[in-house]
Each structure stands twice: as structure tokens, then as C-alpha cells.
Amino acid sequence: MINALAFVDGGVAVTELERVPPGVDPSVPSSARVYDYLLGGKDNLAVDRAFAERLLAVAPDARLAARANRDFLIRAVRFMARLGIRQFIELGTGIPTFPSVHETAHAIAPETTVVYVDYDPVVRLHAEVLLSSGKNVTSVQADVRRPRDIIEDPEVTRLIDFSEPVGLLMVGVLHFVTDEEDPAGIIAEFADRMAAGSHLAISHAMAESAPEARAQLRTAAADSPIHSVLRSHDEVLALFNRFELLDPGLVPVQNWRNDDGLPLFPDNEPLRIRIDGAVGRLERPETGGSR
């Protein structure tokens, strides 16, 4: 479907002719497509670019934060793969970006199986194109807030053996899940099914971000369906209650096992939008764990 999209952003009328997949509302921004734009991708719509530019206007290091978050994901996958994890589930995949999870894992162990999960139909379309030449990889359109639907999906059970360790990736996802939607309960449902030795990676936007950055994020999202819940260090730590936190613990994503020591921001200043990340290991599944 081709839409002539007209909308107003910051008092400026924007009209753009663009191809919109069926089932996608071109007037509503998507967190996955905004993230794609921040990473320099092209798989986004005018409404996503307008939201991202509004965000960058008030929080100019949002692009650096997005890149640091993506780099954390890739380092976490490499870390798990080198520990012997041979199956991964990535929740809230977003638009496929190079290097992908399966490319990263397959570089270490080609037999690794990977399931991508996202609610956005645009993500599903792009994932299908990406995965057309991939082995041991599939994509599922599902809502992270309904974990049982994911766990029992035939495409998931075709590739994932829950009696063996799994790498569960929840990178940049849980800050879009409200307290009422119970992020700890979501993790518990997966933990109930996963074998001992499974690993969980989480990155999360933090309440410890600079006060002006928190205010800027609220301003940018005021008229948008994209809202995030900034949680404190202790609140994010509590999400790992079934997992043993591995070194270096819950730290800013740019510092997590960044062995190359690559500078990520000008003059080595910390990002005002703080995103912390960690990886934990499931020692002993407990059926009917804490919810």
C-alpha cells in the first residue's frame, strides 16, 4: 500500500509518499522503527523519523545511547555463545540490523538456533526477508507481554528445546512494559520453562539518567504512544531474582565487557540517557516461581 502521509510535527506540515505494509497505521510511530532510524537504518516511516528528530532535539545523545545498547546485545550474544549456549530467543527484535543475533552466534557455532520475536508487522516483514537465506532461524510475530503464546508457538518449539539451556534476550524491551503488565512475571514464565544453565540478558533505560534527560524524554513522548518506564538500579536488579548475576553485574551498557575499551561518546562523557545492562545465569528452575 502506498500512502500520501500528511501530519504536523513541531508546527511544520510534512507530506511524504511512502510504501506502507498492510496492517500498519502510518500515522502512529513505532518504537522498533524509531530505533532503526536512530541506528542509521532506512526501514522506517516519516512518522517515525519525525518522532526521532523530536527526541534528538531534546535528547541529542539518544543516537549514541541506541548504538551503545545495540553493541551490548552483540557482546552479550558472543559471551553466551562462547559459554556454550546454542539456542537464543530475542524478544522485541526490532528491525534487523547488521550484525544480527544469528549472524553473531553462527560465527561462533553455525548450528545455533535463533528465534526472533516482535509485535510490529513491519519487523516481521523485514525479518522474513533477512531470514530467507538463514539456517536454523525463524521469526514470530507476538507480544512480549503474553509469554505463554511465545513459549507454545509452533515455530518456537520447532527450534527451541526448553530442556536445554536457552539464551533469552530482552534488550531495550522491558522499559516499554508497565508495572501493571508485570515484567517480573513475564520473566518468571520463561524461567519456569528454561533449563538450568540458561542465560538472561536485559538492558533497561534507567531512573538514574540525568534529571534533564528524564524530563526531555517525557517531553518527546508526550503526544506519542511510545512511552517508557524508567526503573531504578534496584528495580532492574530485582528482575534477575531467579538468575545469578554474572560479572560485571548491572552496569551502563557501554561498560559491560567492553574489552576493546572503545570510546562511545565525545570526551568520554557519560550518556545523559542511561541504559544499564546485565547477564544472569539460571541455576535452578523453580516451577511456579515468583510472579
Backbone as numpy.savetxt, mean C-alpha at the origin, in Angstrom:
# Nx Ny Nz CAx CAy CAz Cx Cy Cz
-14.47 3.65 -22.53 -15.33 4.83 -22.53 -14.44 6.06 -22.53
-14.78 7.06 -23.38 -14.03 8.31 -23.43 -14.89 9.41 -22.85
-14.35 10.09 -21.87 -15.09 11.15 -21.19 -14.46 12.50 -21.46
-15.32 13.48 -21.68 -14.85 14.87 -21.63 -15.12 15.32 -20.21
-14.10 15.38 -19.41 -14.25 15.62 -17.98 -14.07 17.10 -17.68
-15.06 17.67 -17.03 -14.95 19.08 -16.62 -15.14 19.16 -15.13
-14.24 19.86 -14.43 -14.37 20.03 -13.00 -13.65 21.29 -12.60
-13.80 21.67 -11.37 -13.16 22.88 -10.88 -12.20 22.50 -9.78
-10.99 22.97 -9.86 -10.00 22.72 -8.81 -9.31 24.03 -8.49
-9.44 24.44 -7.23 -8.81 25.68 -6.82 -9.34 26.88 -7.59
-10.61 26.79 -8.03 -11.21 27.90 -8.74 -10.90 27.90 -10.22
-10.16 26.89 -10.73 -9.79 26.83 -12.14 -10.56 25.69 -12.79
-11.29 26.01 -13.83 -12.02 24.97 -14.56 -11.04 24.18 -15.41
-11.18 22.84 -15.37 -10.30 21.97 -16.12 -11.16 21.08 -16.99
-10.83 20.99 -18.25 -11.54 20.08 -19.14 -10.51 19.19 -19.81
-10.75 17.90 -19.80 -9.77 16.98 -20.36 -10.49 15.80 -21.00
-10.06 15.44 -22.19 -10.59 14.28 -22.88 -9.72 13.09 -22.51
-10.31 12.07 -21.90 -9.51 10.94 -21.47 -10.34 9.66 -21.50
-9.61 8.57 -21.63 -10.25 7.26 -21.66 -10.45 6.77 -20.23
-11.68 6.41 -19.90 -12.02 5.99 -18.55 -12.56 4.57 -18.60
-11.99 3.64 -17.83 -12.48 2.27 -17.84 -13.93 2.18 -17.36
-14.69 1.20 -17.84 -16.06 1.02 -17.37 -16.11 0.83 -15.86
-17.11 1.44 -15.24 -17.28 1.30 -13.80 -16.50 2.30 -12.98
-15.73 3.18 -13.62 -14.93 4.17 -12.91 -15.59 5.53 -13.02
-15.77 6.20 -11.89 -16.33 7.54 -11.86 -15.19 8.54 -12.08
-15.14 9.22 -13.22 -14.02 10.11 -13.51 -14.02 11.40 -12.71
-15.05 11.60 -11.90 -15.10 12.81 -11.07 -14.61 12.57 -9.65
-14.25 11.32 -9.33 -13.84 10.95 -7.97 -12.38 10.49 -7.98
-11.50 11.13 -7.22 -10.10 10.70 -7.19 -9.95 9.36 -6.48
-8.92 8.64 -6.86 -8.60 7.34 -6.27 -7.24 7.42 -5.60
-7.13 6.88 -4.39 -5.85 6.91 -3.68 -4.78 6.16 -4.47
-5.16 5.06 -5.15 -4.19 4.29 -5.93 -3.66 5.11 -7.10
-4.55 5.83 -7.76 -4.12 6.61 -8.93 -3.37 7.88 -8.52
-3.75 8.47 -7.39 -3.00 9.62 -6.87 -1.58 9.18 -6.52
-1.45 8.03 -5.89 -0.14 7.48 -5.53 0.69 7.24 -6.80
0.04 6.71 -7.85 0.72 6.49 -9.12 1.28 7.80 -9.66
0.48 8.86 -9.60 0.93 10.16 -10.09 2.11 10.68 -9.27
2.03 10.54 -7.95 3.13 10.99 -7.09 4.43 10.25 -7.37
4.30 8.99 -7.82 5.48 8.20 -8.15 5.98 8.45 -9.56
5.29 9.34 -10.30 5.71 9.65 -11.66 5.06 8.79 -12.71
4.00 8.04 -12.34 3.32 7.18 -13.30 2.35 7.96 -14.19
1.80 7.25 -15.18 0.90 7.87 -16.14 -0.50 7.24 -16.12
-0.71 6.30 -15.21 -1.99 5.59 -15.15 -2.91 6.26 -14.13
-3.32 7.48 -14.46 -4.16 8.26 -13.57 -5.05 9.17 -14.40
-6.06 9.72 -13.77 -7.02 10.58 -14.44 -6.80 12.04 -14.03
-7.47 12.94 -14.76 -7.32 14.36 -14.46 -7.71 14.68 -13.03
-8.76 14.04 -12.53 -9.21 14.32 -11.17 -8.16 13.88 -10.15
-7.42 12.81 -10.46 -6.35 12.35 -9.56 -5.19 13.33 -9.56
-4.84 13.81 -10.75 -3.73 14.76 -10.86 -4.07 16.08 -10.16
-5.33 16.49 -10.29 -5.74 17.73 -9.61 -5.63 17.58 -8.09
-6.08 16.43 -7.56 -5.97 16.21 -6.11 -4.51 16.17 -5.70
-3.66 15.45 -6.48 -2.25 15.34 -6.13 -1.56 16.70 -6.14
-1.88 17.52 -7.12 -1.26 18.85 -7.18 -1.72 19.72 -6.02
-2.99 19.57 -5.62 -3.47 20.30 -4.45 -2.73 19.84 -3.20
-2.49 18.53 -3.11 -1.73 17.99 -1.97 -0.30 18.51 -1.98
0.34 18.49 -3.16 1.72 18.95 -3.26 1.85 20.44 -2.95
0.80 21.19 -3.25 0.83 22.63 -2.98 0.92 22.92 -1.49
0.30 22.05 -0.67 0.31 22.29 0.77 1.28 21.37 1.51
1.68 20.27 0.86 2.62 19.32 1.47 3.63 18.90 0.39
4.59 19.78 0.09 5.47 19.55 -1.06 6.35 18.31 -0.96
6.52 17.73 0.23 7.33 16.52 0.30 6.50 15.24 0.16
5.23 15.37 -0.25 4.38 14.19 -0.44 4.96 13.24 -1.49
5.59 13.80 -2.52 6.17 12.95 -3.57 7.35 12.16 -3.01
8.18 12.80 -2.18 9.30 12.10 -1.56 8.81 11.02 -0.61
7.74 11.32 0.14 7.18 10.33 1.06 6.66 9.12 0.30
6.01 9.35 -0.85 5.50 8.25 -1.66 6.64 7.38 -2.16
7.72 7.99 -2.62 8.86 7.21 -3.11 9.51 6.43 -1.97
9.68 7.05 -0.80 10.27 6.35 0.33 9.42 5.16 0.74
8.10 5.31 0.68 7.19 4.23 1.02 7.33 3.08 0.03
7.41 3.41 -1.26 7.56 2.38 -2.28 8.89 1.64 -2.11
9.96 2.37 -1.82 11.26 1.73 -1.63 11.24 0.79 -0.43
10.51 1.18 0.62 10.36 0.29 1.78 9.72 -1.02 1.37
8.67 -0.96 0.55 8.00 -2.18 0.09 8.99 -3.11 -0.59
9.78 -2.58 -1.49 10.71 -3.43 -2.24 11.77 -4.03 -1.32
12.28 -3.23 -0.38 13.27 -3.77 0.56 12.66 -4.84 1.45
11.39 -4.66 1.87 10.73 -5.65 2.71 10.54 -6.96 1.96
10.17 -6.89 0.68 9.99 -8.11 -0.12 11.32 -8.84 -0.27
12.38 -8.10 -0.57 13.70 -8.74 -0.69 14.10 -9.40 0.62
13.86 -8.70 1.72 14.21 -9.22 3.04 13.48 -10.53 3.31
12.17 -10.55 3.06 11.38 -11.77 3.29 11.81 -12.89 2.36
12.04 -12.56 1.09 12.42 -13.59 0.12 13.75 -14.23 0.51
14.67 -13.43 1.00 15.97 -13.97 1.41 15.86 -14.82 2.67
14.77 -14.62 3.43 14.52 -15.47 4.60 13.78 -16.75 4.22
13.40 -16.88 2.95 12.77 -18.11 2.50 11.28 -18.01 2.23
10.68 -16.82 2.34 9.26 -16.68 2.02 9.08 -16.86 0.52
8.16 -17.73 0.14 7.96 -18.06 -1.27 6.54 -17.80 -1.74
5.76 -17.08 -0.94 4.43 -16.68 -1.38 4.06 -15.37 -0.69
3.50 -14.46 -1.48 3.19 -13.12 -0.99 1.77 -12.74 -1.36
1.12 -12.00 -0.46 -0.16 -11.35 -0.74 0.06 -9.86 -0.51
-0.13 -9.05 -1.55 -0.02 -7.60 -1.39 -1.42 -7.00 -1.38
-1.78 -6.39 -0.26 -3.10 -5.77 -0.11 -3.01 -4.28 -0.43
-3.94 -3.80 -1.25 -3.89 -2.41 -1.66 -2.73 -2.17 -2.61
-2.68 -2.98 -3.66 -1.54 -2.98 -4.57 -1.26 -1.62 -5.19
-2.31 -0.92 -5.60 -2.10 0.30 -6.37 -1.72 -0.04 -7.80
-1.54 1.00 -8.61 -1.15 0.80 -10.01 0.21 0.14 -10.05
0.38 -0.95 -10.83 1.67 -1.64 -10.89 2.81 -0.68 -11.24
3.88 -0.77 -10.47 5.04 0.12 -10.63 6.30 -0.72 -10.64
7.26 -0.36 -11.49 8.53 -1.08 -11.55 9.46 -0.60 -10.44
10.16 -1.54 -9.75 9.99 -2.98 -9.86 8.77 -3.44 -9.07
8.06 -4.41 -9.59 6.88 -4.93 -8.90 7.29 -5.91 -7.82
6.32 -6.30 -7.01 6.58 -7.30 -5.97 7.03 -8.61 -6.59
6.32 -9.06 -7.63 6.68 -10.38 -8.18 8.02 -10.32 -8.91
8.35 -9.21 -9.56 9.67 -9.09 -10.19 10.77 -9.12 -9.15
10.53 -8.44 -8.03 11.52 -8.40 -6.95 11.71 -9.79 -6.35
10.60 -10.47 -6.06 10.68 -11.81 -5.45 11.26 -12.83 -6.42
10.85 -12.76 -7.70 11.33 -13.74 -8.67 12.81 -13.59 -8.97
13.37 -12.40 -8.75 14.81 -12.23 -8.94 15.60 -13.05 -7.93
14.97 -13.36 -6.80 15.60 -14.17 -5.75 15.18 -15.63 -5.85
13.88 -15.86 -6.09 13.34 -17.22 -6.17 12.23 -17.25 -7.21
12.50 -17.69 -8.44 11.53 -17.64 -9.53 10.24 -18.41 -9.26
10.26 -19.36 -8.34 9.06 -20.16 -8.05 8.07 -19.43 -7.13
8.42 -18.27 -6.63 7.57 -17.54 -5.69 6.22 -17.21 -6.32
5.15 -17.38 -5.53 3.80 -17.01 -5.98 3.39 -15.68 -5.33
2.68 -14.87 -6.11 2.28 -13.54 -5.65 0.84 -13.28 -6.03
0.06 -12.77 -5.06 -1.32 -12.35 -5.30 -1.41 -10.86 -5.01
-1.89 -10.12 -6.00 -2.14 -8.69 -5.82 -3.62 -8.48 -5.54
-3.93 -7.63 -4.57 -5.32 -7.36 -4.19 -5.54 -5.85 -4.14
-6.56 -5.38 -4.86 -6.93 -3.98 -4.78 -8.41 -3.85 -5.12
-9.03 -2.81 -4.58 -10.47 -2.59 -4.78 -10.76 -1.79 -6.05
-9.75 -1.06 -6.54 -9.93 -0.15 -7.66 -9.94 -0.93 -8.98
-11.01 -0.80 -9.79 -11.06 -1.53 -11.07 -9.97 -1.10 -12.04
-9.49 0.14 -11.95 -8.39 0.58 -12.80 -7.13 -0.21 -12.47
-6.89 -0.43 -11.19 -5.75 -1.23 -10.77 -5.85 -2.63 -11.35
-7.04 -3.21 -11.29 -7.23 -4.57 -11.81 -6.91 -4.63 -13.30
-7.36 -3.65 -14.07 -7.09 -3.65 -15.51 -5.60 -3.58 -15.79
-4.91 -2.71 -15.10 -3.47 -2.58 -15.32 -2.72 -3.82 -14.83
-3.17 -4.39 -13.74 -2.53 -5.60 -13.22 -2.67 -6.75 -14.20
-3.83 -6.86 -14.84 -4.03 -7.94 -15.80 -3.06 -7.82 -16.98
-2.81 -6.58 -17.43 -1.85 -6.37 -18.51 -0.45 -6.74 -18.04
-0.08 -6.26 -16.86 1.25 -6.54 -16.32 1.46 -8.04 -16.14
0.43 -8.72 -15.67 0.58 -10.12 -15.30 0.41 -11.07 -16.47
0.09 -10.55 -17.65 -0.15 -11.42 -18.81 1.08 -12.25 -19.14
2.27 -11.71 -18.81 3.50 -12.46 -19.08 4.16 -12.97 -17.81
3.49 -12.79 -16.68 4.06 -13.22 -15.41 3.69 -14.66 -15.07
4.56 -15.32 -14.33 4.30 -16.69 -13.89 4.02 -16.68 -12.39
3.14 -17.59 -11.98 2.84 -17.75 -10.55 2.31 -16.47 -9.93
1.59 -15.67 -10.71 1.11 -14.38 -10.24 -0.34 -14.21 -10.66
-1.15 -13.58 -9.79 -2.53 -13.28 -10.15 -2.96 -11.99 -9.47
-4.12 -11.48 -9.91 -4.67 -10.25 -9.36 -6.12 -10.50 -8.98
-6.53 -9.94 -7.84 -7.89 -10.09 -7.33 -8.44 -8.71 -6.99
-9.66 -8.44 -7.43 -10.32 -7.19 -7.06 -11.15 -7.46 -5.81
-10.73 -6.90 -4.69 -11.41 -7.16 -3.42 -11.09 -6.03 -2.45
-11.86 -5.97 -1.38 -11.76 -4.91 -0.38 -10.99 -5.43 0.82
-9.91 -4.74 1.19 -9.08 -5.17 2.31 -9.90 -5.25 3.60
-10.99 -4.50 3.67 -11.82 -4.50 4.88 -12.68 -5.74 4.99
-12.61 -6.63 4.00 -13.35 -7.90 4.02 -12.35 -9.04 3.82
-11.52 -9.30 4.83 -10.42 -10.25 4.66 -10.86 -11.66 4.33
-12.01 -12.08 4.85 -12.45 -13.45 4.56 -12.69 -13.65 3.07
-13.23 -12.61 2.41 -13.45 -12.71 0.97 -12.14 -12.92 0.23
-11.08 -12.29 0.72 -9.76 -12.45 0.09 -9.20 -13.84 0.37
-9.23 -14.24 1.62 -8.66 -15.52 2.02 -9.32 -16.69 1.29
-10.62 -16.58 1.05 -11.37 -17.68 0.43 -11.55 -17.53 -1.08
-11.01 -16.47 -1.66 -11.14 -16.28 -3.10 -10.43 -17.42 -3.84
-11.06 -18.01 -4.85 -10.44 -19.15 -5.57 -9.08 -18.82 -6.18
-8.90 -17.58 -6.66 -7.60 -17.22 -7.23 -6.53 -17.16 -6.15
-6.92 -16.75 -4.96 -5.97 -16.71 -3.85 -5.61 -18.13 -3.42
-6.61 -18.96 -3.22 -6.33 -20.33 -2.76 -5.63 -21.16 -3.84
-5.74 -20.75 -5.10 -5.03 -21.46 -6.17 -3.52 -21.29 -6.03
-3.09 -20.12 -5.58 -1.66 -19.84 -5.51 -1.08 -19.81 -4.10
-1.92 -19.58 -3.11 -1.42 -19.43 -1.74 -1.80 -20.64 -0.90
-0.80 -21.28 -0.33 -0.99 -22.40 0.59 -0.80 -21.85 2.01
-1.91 -21.67 2.72 -1.83 -21.05 4.03 -1.22 -21.97 5.09
-0.92 -23.21 4.73 -0.21 -24.09 5.67 1.30 -23.85 5.62
1.73 -23.02 4.66 3.13 -22.63 4.54 3.25 -21.12 4.81
4.43 -20.65 5.22 4.59 -19.22 5.52 4.23 -18.32 4.35
3.59 -17.22 4.68 3.15 -16.21 3.71 3.75 -14.86 4.08
4.08 -14.07 3.08 4.46 -12.68 3.31 3.26 -11.79 3.02
2.70 -11.20 4.06 1.52 -10.34 3.93 1.98 -8.89 3.91
1.68 -8.18 2.82 2.16 -6.82 2.61 1.00 -5.85 2.74
1.07 -4.98 3.74 0.04 -3.97 3.97 0.75 -2.61 4.01
1.28 -2.23 2.87 2.12 -1.05 2.75 1.29 0.13 2.27
1.17 1.16 3.11 0.40 2.34 2.75 -1.08 2.08 2.62
-1.61 1.13 3.41 -3.01 0.72 3.28 -3.82 1.07 4.52
-3.29 0.74 5.69 -4.11 0.79 6.90 -4.47 2.19 7.34
-3.76 3.21 6.87 -4.19 4.57 7.24 -5.45 4.99 6.46
-5.89 4.16 5.52 -7.19 4.40 4.87 -8.31 3.57 5.52
-7.98 2.83 6.56 -8.95 2.01 7.30 -9.24 2.71 8.62
-10.49 3.01 8.87 -10.85 3.74 10.10 -10.81 2.81 11.31
-10.82 3.38 12.49 -10.87 2.58 13.71 -12.14 1.73 13.73
-13.25 2.29 13.23 -14.52 1.55 13.22 -14.44 0.34 12.29
-13.58 0.42 11.29 -13.42 -0.71 10.36 -12.42 -1.73 10.87
-11.82 -1.47 12.02 -11.06 -2.45 12.81 -9.82 -3.01 12.09
-8.78 -2.18 11.91 -7.57 -2.69 11.27 -6.94 -3.86 12.01
-6.98 -3.86 13.35 -6.42 -4.98 14.10 -7.18 -6.26 13.81
-8.50 -6.15 13.67 -9.31 -7.32 13.36 -9.02 -7.87 11.98
-8.75 -6.99 11.02 -8.39 -7.42 9.66 -7.11 -8.25 9.71
-6.10 -7.73 10.42 -4.84 -8.46 10.53 -5.05 -9.79 11.24
-5.88 -9.78 12.29 -6.13 -11.02 13.05 -6.74 -12.11 12.18
-7.65 -11.74 11.26 -8.26 -12.75 10.39 -7.22 -13.41 9.50
-6.28 -12.62 9.00 -5.21 -13.22 8.20 -4.29 -14.06 9.10
-3.94 -13.52 10.27 -3.04 -14.24 11.16 -3.61 -15.58 11.59
-4.94 -15.64 11.75 -5.59 -16.90 12.13 -5.37 -17.99 11.09
-5.19 -17.59 9.83 -5.05 -18.56 8.76 -3.61 -18.83 8.36
-2.70 -17.94 8.76 -1.33 -18.06 8.27 -0.50 -18.99 9.17
0.48 -19.63 8.55 1.35 -20.56 9.27 2.40 -19.81 10.07
2.91 -20.48 11.11 4.06 -19.94 11.84 5.19 -19.70 10.85
5.91 -18.61 11.07 6.97 -18.23 10.14 6.52 -17.26 9.07
5.21 -16.99 9.02 4.72 -15.96 8.11 5.20 -14.59 8.56
5.25 -13.65 7.61 5.73 -12.31 7.92 4.69 -11.28 7.50
4.66 -10.18 8.25 3.76 -9.07 7.98 4.57 -7.79 7.84
4.37 -7.06 6.73 4.98 -5.75 6.54 3.88 -4.69 6.56
4.07 -3.67 7.37 3.12 -2.55 7.45 3.91 -1.26 7.30
3.38 -0.34 6.50 3.81 1.06 6.59 2.56 1.90 6.80
2.73 3.01 7.53 1.56 3.76 7.97 1.92 5.24 8.15
1.03 6.12 7.71 1.19 7.55 7.96 1.01 7.81 9.45
1.89 8.63 10.02 1.99 8.71 11.47 1.46 10.02 12.04
0.88 9.90 13.23 0.44 11.08 13.98 1.63 11.93 14.39
2.83 11.33 14.38 4.04 12.10 14.74 4.56 12.93 13.58
3.84 12.97 12.47 4.20 13.89 11.38 4.21 15.32 11.94
4.91 16.21 11.23 4.97 17.60 11.67 3.56 18.18 11.75
3.28 18.96 12.81 1.92 19.50 12.98 1.40 20.23 11.74
2.27 21.00 11.07 1.80 21.71 9.89 1.48 20.74 8.75
2.21 19.62 8.69 1.93 18.62 7.66 0.58 17.95 7.92
0.28 17.66 9.18 -1.03 17.07 9.49 -2.15 18.02 9.08
-1.98 19.30 9.37 -3.00 20.28 9.00 -3.12 20.38 7.49
-1.99 20.32 6.79 -2.01 20.40 5.33 -2.72 19.20 4.71
-2.50 18.02 5.27 -3.18 16.84 4.76 -4.69 16.96 4.93
-5.11 17.47 6.08 -6.56 17.66 6.30 -7.13 18.66 5.30
-6.37 19.71 5.02 -6.82 20.71 4.07 -6.96 20.13 2.68
-5.96 19.36 2.27 -5.96 18.78 0.92 -7.11 17.80 0.72
-7.49 17.09 1.79 -8.51 16.05 1.69 -9.90 16.54 2.04
-10.04 17.82 2.37 -11.30 18.32 2.92 -12.48 18.06 2.00
-12.31 18.24 0.70 -13.41 18.08 -0.25 -13.25 16.83 -1.10
-12.60 15.83 -0.55 -12.29 14.62 -1.31 -12.71 13.39 -0.51
-12.99 12.27 -1.22 -13.26 11.02 -0.49 -12.01 10.36 0.04
-10.83 10.90 -0.30 -9.58 10.32 0.17 -9.23 10.91 1.53
-9.43 10.13 2.56 -9.11 10.55 3.92 -8.23 9.50 4.56
-7.31 9.96 5.39 -6.42 9.01 6.06 -6.49 9.22 7.56
-6.23 8.14 8.30 -6.20 8.16 9.76 -4.74 8.09 10.18
-4.23 9.18 10.74 -2.86 9.18 11.22 -2.84 8.56 12.62
-2.09 7.49 12.78 -2.03 6.80 14.08 -0.66 7.01 14.71
-0.63 6.91 16.02 0.61 7.13 16.76 1.52 5.90 16.65
2.77 6.10 17.06 3.74 5.00 17.06 3.21 3.82 17.87
2.67 4.07 19.04 2.16 2.99 19.88 0.95 2.30 19.24
0.10 3.08 18.56 -1.07 2.48 17.91 -0.66 1.58 16.76
0.34 1.97 16.00 0.79 1.12 14.90 1.53 -0.11 15.45
2.32 0.09 16.50 2.98 -1.06 17.13 1.95 -2.11 17.57
0.81 -1.66 18.08 -0.21 -2.57 18.57 -0.77 -3.46 17.47
-0.67 -3.02 16.22 -1.15 -3.84 15.10 -0.29 -5.08 14.90
0.91 -5.08 15.46 1.81 -6.23 15.35 1.68 -7.16 16.56
0.57 -7.10 17.30 0.51 -7.80 18.58 0.64 -9.31 18.45
0.37 -9.87 17.28 0.53 -11.31 17.08 1.89 -11.64 16.45
2.69 -10.63 16.20 3.94 -10.82 15.45 5.13 -10.32 16.26
6.24 -11.03 16.14 7.49 -10.57 16.72 8.11 -9.54 15.79
8.30 -8.32 16.29 8.85 -7.25 15.48 10.33 -7.51 15.23
10.74 -7.45 13.98 12.12 -7.71 13.61 12.90 -6.40 13.52
14.21 -6.49 13.72 15.07 -5.30 13.65 14.93 -4.63 12.29
14.90 -3.31 12.26 15.14 -2.36 13.35 13.86 -1.89 14.05
12.78 -2.64 13.98 11.54 -2.24 14.61 10.74 -1.30 13.72
9.88 -0.51 14.36 9.03 0.44 13.65 9.75 1.77 13.55
10.19 2.10 12.34 11.01 3.29 12.12 10.53 3.99 10.85
10.94 5.25 10.63 10.61 5.89 9.35 11.04 5.01 8.18
10.17 4.90 7.18 10.42 3.93 6.10 11.76 4.14 5.42
12.22 5.40 5.32 13.49 5.63 4.63 14.68 5.10 5.42
14.45 4.78 6.70 15.54 4.27 7.54 15.48 2.75 7.72
14.41 2.11 7.26 14.25 0.67 7.50 15.19 -0.12 6.59
16.22 -0.69 7.18 17.20 -1.53 6.47 17.66 -0.87 5.17
17.87 0.42 5.24 18.39 1.16 4.08 19.90 1.04 4.09
20.39 -0.16 3.75 21.81 -0.45 3.85 22.65 0.40 2.90
22.03 0.85 1.80 22.77 1.69 0.87 22.95 3.10 1.41
22.14 3.47 2.41 22.25 4.80 2.99 21.98 5.92 2.01
21.10 5.67 1.04 20.85 6.65 0.00 20.07 7.83 0.56
20.53 9.07 0.30 19.74 10.23 0.75 18.45 10.31 -0.03
17.36 10.56 0.66 16.05 10.58 0.03 15.45 11.97 -0.02
16.02 12.92 0.67 15.44 14.25 0.69 16.55 15.29 0.82
16.26 16.52 0.44 17.30 17.56 0.41 17.93 17.77 1.78
19.26 17.88 1.77 20.01 18.24 3.00 19.75 17.27 4.15
19.31 16.04 3.82 19.07 15.01 4.83 18.05 15.43 5.88
17.14 16.32 5.53 16.10 16.72 6.47 15.02 15.65 6.52
14.43 15.42 7.69 13.35 14.42 7.78 12.12 14.90 7.03
11.36 13.92 6.53 10.11 14.24 5.85 9.11 14.78 6.86
8.40 15.82 6.48 7.37 16.37 7.36 6.18 15.42 7.45
5.87 14.76 6.32 4.86 13.70 6.36 5.59 12.42 6.73
5.40 11.98 7.95 6.15 10.82 8.44 5.39 9.54 8.16
6.08 8.60 7.55 5.55 7.26 7.31 6.51 6.28 7.95
6.02 5.48 8.89 6.84 4.47 9.56 6.53 3.10 9.00
7.52 2.21 9.06 7.32 0.86 8.57 8.03 -0.15 9.44
7.55 -1.39 9.37 8.16 -2.48 10.14 7.77 -3.81 9.52
8.51 -4.83 9.87 8.20 -6.21 9.48 8.18 -7.06 10.74
7.17 -7.90 10.86 7.06 -8.81 12.00 6.92 -10.25 11.55
7.27 -11.16 12.45 7.21 -12.60 12.16 6.18 -13.26 13.06
5.30 -14.05 12.46 4.28 -14.77 13.21 4.89 -16.04 13.79
5.00 -16.08 15.13 5.65 -17.21 15.78 4.70 -18.38 15.97
3.46 -18.07 16.39 2.53 -19.16 16.70 1.12 -18.67 16.43
0.50 -19.14 15.32 -0.89 -18.75 15.06 -1.79 -19.14 16.22
-2.78 -18.32 16.49 -3.74 -18.61 17.55 -5.14 -18.48 16.97
-5.78 -19.59 16.70 -7.12 -19.56 16.13 -8.05 -18.76 17.02
-8.79 -17.85 16.37 -9.69 -17.00 17.14 -8.94 -15.96 17.93
-7.83 -15.44 17.32 -6.99 -14.46 18.01 -7.71 -13.17 18.28
-6.99 -12.25 18.90 -7.58 -10.99 19.35 -8.19 -10.24 18.17
-9.32 -9.60 18.43 -10.05 -8.89 17.39 -10.31 -7.49 17.85
